[in-house]
Amino acid sequence: MVKRRRLETPSTDDLSRIEEEFRSETFDRPATARGLAPIAQVAADSAAHAQADGTDIRAARARTEADAARLHAAQAQGLLMVEIPVDRIDADAMIRDRLTMGEEEMLELRQSIAAHGLRLPVEVFELPGADAAAPSYGLLSGYRRLLATRSLLELTEADRYRTIRAIVRPREDSSSAFISMIEENEVREELSHFERGRIAVIAAHHGAFANTEDAVDKLFASGSKAKRSKIRSFALIFEELGDMLEFPEGLTERRGLQLATALRQGAEGRLRQALSERSPADAEEEWLAIEPVIRVEDRGVRDPGRGGRPRKLQPVTGWLDDRTLRTSSGVTIRRAQDSRGHVLRLEGDVLNGELMDSLMLEIRALLER
């Protein structure tokens, strides 16, 4: 027969002990030990912290996050100004549109930067494949400002010239980069017609535009139709004579258009021959070398494609200008002056060795009087 166990009524102390054990098992253990899901515990902790932070702290955190978002957006849009070491900027990453820089202007710019600092930042774009820790940049605008700052660093070795204030523009295709460079230079200091034509040809050859016509139309879209027509004329000069002209900047608008007209009429070979025979000391001497060819072309037969009757050659005698005289026999006498003295140039089909000998004797007799 199984012996029954006798149950005893718990005492007050026993009940207190049992209740204490129940409390410790239920409320004092960690949430995970009580079977509460981890995500619920995270949510609970976040709510507890949010309540603990208070309204002011939460508002400050929201402002910080908004400021960070605006800063990131400004950087992405190229609106952020930074200090960049001058040795990390490639000034020749793009072909420049400006041909010449006067030393006097550069001296004034250096003095201004030294006295007042750089008032206008340069514009750069990050070069592909650059080290993220030390990126390199290509110069978009501000060529002279960069050169002046580098020159001041070389002269003074001052730390303030080791960096330059710059705006990092978003990466652009080559056509947009050329347009940005030209717009910046046109605003600061107007380019010459030859500089405009030259950069249009170079941009087209770099593949930034379909051809020179397209380059002129897009690079100078804000210009009038007449202005773009003139730029195309100077672009033609650069394409056909750019390797031979020593003083292209000396071409006035009128002379440039005359030269372009002669090139369109097929005078390139004669113009190159004329340029190869002279070593001009300045732009005026260079023009005197090619002007006879241009005058012949200008008095030539009208292009049949333009309609109308062909023009007959009209002999012109006497003084053509203050340096040119044409005789009734068709001989053109042109006067010039270089570093070695005065020069007389004679042109005409009637000239031969015998006539030149007689002419030299006449000149001798005239000078010995």
C-alpha positions in Angstrom: 0.0 0.0 0.0 1.4 3.4 -1.2 2.1 5.7 1.6 0.5 9.1 1.1 2.4 12.2 1.6 0.8 14.6 4.0 0.4 18.2 2.7 1.0 21.0 5.0 -0.4 24.5 4.8 2.4 27.0 3.9 3.3 29.5 6.5 3.3 33.2 6.0 7.1 33.2 5.6 6.8 30.5 2.9 4.2 32.5 0.9 6.5 35.6 1.1 9.4 33.6 -0.2 7.4 32.1 -3.1 6.1 35.5 -4.1 9.7 36.9 -4.1 11.0 34.1 -6.4 8.1 34.7 -8.8 8.8 38.4 -9.0 12.5 37.8 -9.7 11.7 35.3 -12.5 9.1 37.4 -14.2 10.3 41.0 -14.0 13.9 41.2 -13.1 15.2 38.9 -15.9 16.4 40.5 -19.3 13.7 40.8 -22.0 15.3 38.1 -24.1 15.2 35.7 -21.2 11.5 36.5 -20.7 10.9 35.6 -24.3 10.5 39.2 -25.7 11.6 39.4 -29.4 14.9 41.4 -30.1 13.2 43.8 -32.5 10.6 44.6 -29.9 13.4 45.3 -27.5 15.2 47.6 -30.0 12.0 49.5 -30.5 11.5 49.8 -26.8 15.1 51.1 -26.3 14.7 53.7 -29.2 11.5 54.9 -27.7 13.1 55.2 -24.3 16.1 57.1 -25.7 13.8 59.4 -27.7 11.8 60.3 -24.6 15.1 60.8 -22.8 16.6 63.1 -25.5 13.9 65.6 -25.4 12.5 68.0 -28.0 15.5 70.3 -28.3 18.0 67.5 -28.9 15.7 65.9 -31.6 15.3 69.3 -33.3 19.1 69.8 -33.3 19.6 66.4 -34.8 17.1 67.1 -37.5 18.8 70.4 -38.4 22.2 68.6 -38.6 20.9 66.0 -41.0 19.2 68.7 -43.2 22.5 70.7 -43.3 24.4 67.6 -44.4 21.9 66.9 -47.1 22.2 70.5 -48.4 26.0 70.4 -48.3 26.0 67.1 -50.3 23.6 68.7 -52.9 25.7 71.8 -53.2 28.8 69.7 -53.8 27.1 67.6 -56.5 25.9 70.8 -58.3 29.3 72.5 -58.3 28.3 75.2 -55.8 30.9 74.5 -53.1 34.1 76.5 -52.8 37.2 74.6 -51.6 40.9 75.2 -51.2 42.9 73.0 -53.6 46.7 72.6 -53.7 48.0 74.3 -56.9 50.2 71.3 -57.8 47.1 69.1 -58.1 45.6 71.2 -60.9 46.5 70.5 -64.5 46.4 73.8 -66.3 46.7 72.2 -69.7 44.0 69.6 -69.3 42.1 71.6 -72.0 43.4 73.5 -75.0 43.1 77.1 -74.0 41.3 79.7 -76.2 43.6 82.6 -75.3 46.8 82.8 -77.4 48.7 85.6 -75.7 49.1 86.9 -72.2 50.7 90.3 -71.7 53.5 90.4 -69.1 52.2 93.8 -67.9 48.7 92.3 -67.3 50.2 89.3 -65.4 52.3 91.6 -63.2 49.1 93.6 -62.3 47.3 90.4 -61.5 50.1 89.1 -59.3 50.2 92.5 -57.4 46.4 92.4 -56.9 46.5 88.8 -55.5 49.4 89.7 -53.3 47.6 92.8 -51.9 44.0 91.6 -51.7 44.0 87.9 -52.2 42.2 86.0 -54.9 38.8 87.7 -55.3 37.4 85.3 -58.0 37.9 81.5 -57.6 39.1 79.3 -60.4 36.9 76.5 -61.8 38.1 72.9 -62.0 36.7 69.5 -62.7 37.9 66.2 -61.2 40.1 64.2 -63.6 39.1 60.5 -64.1 41.1 57.9 -62.4 42.3 60.2 -59.7 43.2 59.0 -56.2 40.2 59.4 -53.9 42.5 60.5 -51.1 44.3 63.1 -53.2 42.3 63.8 -56.3 43.7 65.7 -59.3 41.8 68.3 -61.2 41.7 69.8 -64.7 41.4 73.6 -65.1 38.2 74.8 -66.6 38.6 78.6 -66.1 41.0 80.9 -64.4 44.2 80.1 -66.3 45.9 83.4 -65.6 44.8 83.4 -61.9 46.4 80.0 -61.5 49.6 81.0 -63.2 49.8 84.2 -61.1 49.3 82.2 -57.9 52.0 79.7 -58.9 54.3 82.5 -59.7 53.8 84.1 -56.3 54.5 80.8 -54.6 57.7 80.4 -56.6 58.8 84.0 -55.7 57.8 84.0 -52.0 57.4 80.4 -51.0 54.5 81.6 -48.8 52.1 78.9 -47.6 49.1 81.0 -48.5 49.9 80.5 -52.2 50.2 76.7 -52.0 46.5 76.4 -52.4 44.0 78.2 -54.5 40.3 78.9 -53.9 38.3 76.8 -56.5 34.9 75.7 -57.4 34.7 72.0 -58.4 32.2 71.7 -61.2 30.5 68.4 -62.1 32.2 66.3 -64.8 31.0 67.6 -68.2 31.4 66.4 -71.7 34.1 68.1 -73.8 31.7 70.4 -75.7 30.2 71.8 -72.5 33.7 72.3 -71.1 34.8 74.3 -74.1 31.6 76.4 -74.0 32.2 77.1 -70.3 35.8 78.2 -70.9 34.8 80.6 -73.7 31.9 82.1 -71.8 34.2 82.9 -68.9 36.8 84.5 -71.1 34.3 86.4 -73.2 32.8 87.9 -70.0 36.2 88.9 -68.5 38.0 90.0 -71.7 36.8 89.7 -75.2 38.6 87.2 -77.4 40.0 88.3 -80.8 38.4 86.9 -84.0 41.4 84.8 -84.6 41.3 83.3 -81.1 37.6 82.5 -81.6 38.3 80.8 -84.9 41.3 78.9 -83.6 39.5 77.4 -80.6 36.5 76.4 -82.8 38.8 74.4 -85.1 40.6 72.8 -82.2 37.4 71.9 -80.4 36.1 70.3 -83.6 39.3 68.3 -84.1 39.1 67.1 -80.5 35.7 65.5 -81.4 33.8 67.9 -79.1 31.7 69.0 -82.1 30.7 67.5 -85.5 32.8 70.0 -87.5 34.0 73.6 -87.4 30.7 75.0 -88.5 29.0 73.2 -85.6 31.6 74.3 -83.2 31.2 78.0 -84.2 27.4 77.8 -83.9 27.4 76.2 -80.5 30.4 77.9 -78.9 29.2 81.3 -80.0 25.4 80.7 -80.0 24.7 84.0 -78.3 26.6 86.0 -81.0 24.9 87.4 -84.1 24.8 85.7 -87.4 27.3 88.2 -88.8 29.7 87.6 -85.9 29.6 83.8 -86.4 30.3 84.4 -90.1 33.4 86.4 -89.2 34.6 83.7 -86.8 34.2 81.1 -89.5 36.4 83.2 -91.8 39.2 83.4 -89.2 38.7 79.6 -88.5 39.5 79.1 -92.2 42.7 81.2 -91.8 43.8 79.1 -88.9 43.1 75.9 -90.7 45.0 76.8 -93.9 47.7 79.2 -92.7 47.9 78.8 -88.9 51.2 77.0 -89.2 52.8 79.8 -91.2 51.4 83.1 -89.8 53.8 84.4 -87.1 51.6 87.4 -86.1 48.0 86.2 -86.5 46.9 88.5 -83.7 47.9 91.4 -85.7 45.2 90.7 -88.3 42.5 93.3 -88.1 38.9 92.3 -88.9 39.1 93.9 -92.4 42.4 92.2 -93.3 41.3 88.9 -91.9 38.1 88.9 -94.0 40.2 89.8 -97.1 42.6 87.0 -96.4 39.7 84.5 -95.9 38.2 85.6 -99.2 41.5 84.9 -101.0 41.7 81.5 -99.4 38.2 80.6 -100.6 39.2 81.6 -104.1 42.1 79.1 -104.0 45.0 81.3 -103.1 46.4 79.1 -100.4 49.4 77.9 -102.3 50.4 81.4 -103.4 49.9 82.8 -99.9 52.1 80.1 -98.4 54.7 80.8 -101.0 54.7 84.5 -100.1 54.9 83.8 -96.4 57.8 81.4 -96.9 59.9 84.0 -98.7 59.9 86.5 -95.8 60.8 86.5 -92.1 58.7 89.4 -90.9 59.6 91.3 -87.8 56.1 92.3 -87.0 52.4 92.0 -88.1 52.7 94.9 -90.6 55.6 93.2 -92.5 53.7 89.9 -92.5 50.7 91.6 -94.1 52.9 93.3 -96.7 54.2 89.9 -97.7 50.7 88.5 -98.5 48.8 91.6 -99.5 49.9 91.4 -103.2 48.4 88.0 -103.5 45.2 89.1 -101.9 45.0 92.1 -104.2 45.4 89.9 -107.3 42.6 87.6 -106.0 40.4 90.5 -105.1 40.6 91.8 -108.7 40.1 88.3 -110.2 37.1 86.8 -111.9 33.9 86.6 -109.9 32.8 83.1 -108.7 30.3 81.8 -111.3 28.3 80.2 -108.5 27.5 83.6 -107.1 25.7 84.7 -110.3 26.1 87.8 -112.5 28.7 88.5 -115.1 32.4 87.8 -114.5 34.3 90.9 -113.6 36.9 92.0 -116.0 40.3 92.9 -114.7 40.5 96.7 -114.3 44.1 98.0 -114.5 44.7 100.4 -111.7 47.7 102.8 -111.8 49.2 105.3 -109.4 49.3 105.2 -105.7 47.2 102.3 -104.3 47.9 103.3 -100.8 50.6 105.2 -98.9 53.1 102.4 -99.5 52.2 101.0 -102.9 52.6 102.4 -106.4 51.6 100.7 -109.6 53.0 101.8 -113.0 51.1 101.8 -116.3 53.3 98.9 -117.4 51.8 96.7 -114.6 54.8 96.9 -112.2 53.8 97.2 -108.6 56.4 98.9 -106.3 55.8 98.3 -102.6 57.7 100.1 -99.8 58.4 98.5 -96.4 60.8 98.9 -93.5 62.4 96.4 -91.2 65.1 96.4 -88.5 67.8 96.5 -91.1 66.5 99.4 -93.2 64.1 100.3 -96.0 62.9 97.7 -98.5 61.5 98.1 -102.0 59.6 95.2 -103.5 58.9 95.1 -107.2 56.3 92.8 -108.8 55.2 92.4 -112.4 55.5 90.2 -115.5 57.6 92.8 -117.4 60.4 92.6 -114.9 63.6 90.7 -116.0 67.3 90.7 -115.3 68.1 93.4 -117.8 65.4 95.8 -116.6 66.5 95.2 -112.9 70.1 96.1 -113.8 69.0 99.3 -115.4 66.8 100.1 -112.5 69.7 99.6 -110.0 71.9 102.0 -112.1 69.1 104.6 -112.0 68.8 104.2 -108.2 72.5 104.5 -107.9 72.6 107.7 -109.9 69.7 109.1 -107.8 71.5 108.4 -104.5 74.8 109.8 -105.7 73.4 113.2 -106.6 
